[in-house]
Amino acid sequence: QVQLVESGGGLVQPGGSLRLSCVASGRTFRNYAMGWFRQAPGKEREFVAAVSWSTGNRYYADSVKGRFTISRDNAKNTVYLQMNSLKPEDTAIYYCAADTELVRVTRNYGIDYWGKGTLVTVSS
């Protein structure tokens, strides 16, 4: 079992920044591809970003490219999502996810582990 706990959400004005953190525990963190997803009210959960456990390669949804950066610190069992130039449409609950298969994370299917989410609200 892997436990994922997100933090860092909150209220921010448009154009502002936030950094989300996700701490993993339970198994060898470095063996898992990690990802961030979000779900806005009335919408389905969508892929935001992912990072490979082996190569460190990063993947992003088109809607966040150039604004968000995913990173991981294997020594701290933590994955981060730096969010800059935030827009009202970025408002959502953000979830951390982990799976041994990167393709499951980037395609959002059959993911093994999810956190409970942290709310990000972008509003003036």
Disulfide bonds with the S-S distance in Angstrom:
Cys22-Cys96 2.13
